[in-house]
């Protein structure tokens, strides 16, 4: 079995899918409108699944569809017809967890690759090989698997079944997402896509002195870019980034950072610390290496509502090169022509620049954009060129 270390990125909607594929992902995973756990993501209808699959295949990349709910009786009758429509889109695999769905997929389309979701909490080689005997091509390991156990699993399953391993993103307080807190507290079933993130709520507890303190049960997010050298030494088929609910700025930053780090390590056997620092620019929660070193203790938890402010503000995304250093852009936040900006792209290293003009949709020159999600023309100072889907963030504000 030839291992290429696929970089697998999340895509909660079509725009995020394009960003992930253009910023270095070898494959994306998407959720359809039904049978997927991220019910609050925009997700994809059948036509969009077909369209993004054709787009990915044109780039020699892959699309996996997530059908990972734990089924109730009401989900059973409509599944076969729904899956047949997805299968006709020529996707590259299905990520699933429920034995009914797994069995149905194999019966309807025996050639469809089946990837067992992290919802099955696979954390040993015997479990992985059980799913191999039940028609799985790949297993997504539980986030709780540390490096030592990962190494053992990989060695004992080599050439038998593919291993997919999480390297970045949220870490559930329950075992790989198998949580009932949301059900009990808000009647929203996390196992059919309705998680209310109850672990992140602010609670009040009494300490030993009968003093009320704020408390949350949320873990810090996972960030394993500094441990890529160890991971790349193993026969891991796919490195997975979590975050179908995240922004396009997050997707672009994290995907491009990991892709560049993987490429550099492959060529030079080292990882530039710039890529490590780059991932921090997309953080809005503190990060750690989670369970990787086997020491998931209190230091890797967020016991308060402490949230990290994003270090760089997402200003706009480039839609079109209009010539003469003018670009059509979509604003994502407020920004001024007096700011310094930073362009990030997978095609080149980051560079900073300034703009001299902003023109709104009415053709009026303005100094400050105060209405996000509208189109503007901006003129860039200097010789650096922007490209379609380049992400532009504010690097410095001049007051």
Steps between C-alpha positions, in 0.01 A plus 500: 500500500658827387460777757486856368401677825180656368409837656126492563315826562147587614251687284172621648382659176602544136721807558693321775541198274656715226729665754616168644570350159687809380703540819658157493253237617535167319142417593200657671217359705154649467160447657179460303171653613412182690675220695795723598598607852567866421135593452569871555752522217361618167580158353446379143197404297535225240573740214775669703652164592520410132644840409771511767596140422555586135700806606718294736556228242611764247780575748571129558363529853232312693165558670370294791138534614422479871197288592600449862184535707392227738166405347163503668216298350374806315826525305483147359228506229639784288868412513530270198353746251701787649828311483437392140486869402831564677659195340404627155710812568815281475637602839816328625377354826248517784587573863245322719445351845164325525511126415170535313649769273826307456315183400261687270780680315678173428181335376398791276847587363760233586776703332445809715792542747375498859686700766399434860440827685673606820152463655584128535787593737749263338808496721662158445606281208243228574217748455653629179530149358142420608381776270729373227310171518180701471592663168681812622793634300605755763446575868507845657661453839363647820652836591602340829767280335846619608818463295626181665172321442471650152836349410386156620171521311674604178756220526238232569265611221761579233391398149165383643296816553565874462540718809368855523616718791386840630773764509313827559173631637250468782524225760179374659472469875326166440652202328539604135171684496284226651332743736156519659543830688338692218201263502450533873549875526333631184320210326748525212647163404871529421495158336262614228666837443344725763783551751445813710864499625380465859857439618590854394224667695589714801420322825534620856649273767575534869861458610607377844452848643143515371603753238323500164735461202447480126564163341484331159580143402648576160837369386751718319503450123750257347805625310756238391699693239808488727468120513473443126852357481394208720173450316663506156722211605194275528288342227199722559276528196331827590558795734166651597417860587177560694279801437203491263353789701817713476551808278671511161784693667549211743486240221747687280744569782503153655495301175776702334716489814482123530547443128809719488636336816445150355664597172798657673553204730478262204773695320723623784410289806417810702199722568530878485375659821324761285236239415455425869447869573267534202251254646473720809368785285178306449451407865199620694555243775818398678669190358707206621621168362196337665549125558803471273763465774275290723469773760153647462485677835347819639753715310327405176157607616320834492362527851369848439344689212845622391497536121791622294434797277592436139844652441426607145172639370356352183446805276392369159523223244607559139238432233663628181807676358366806316839616371708811578540377859123511559321200650138415562468374856235390750534668837491273805555763772551874533829636366666827396732588213746626764555148635783262420378172349636148469422261216500126564493243222620146448668605174754731665631613836307770684572860407390836637364790299291816513212632293450849362133495401172340602198536270155386612221347288368848419838598351584737787853522645496430873762483772340238725292188435227471762266254327634143475377246243480761223718536191770767477780593262839552662826624346819336624824695538812327364585207275355214702207337323187363664312197368151354509413370850801666665421570865592850620533576867579823685855489631517849651258786561608862466288731712 
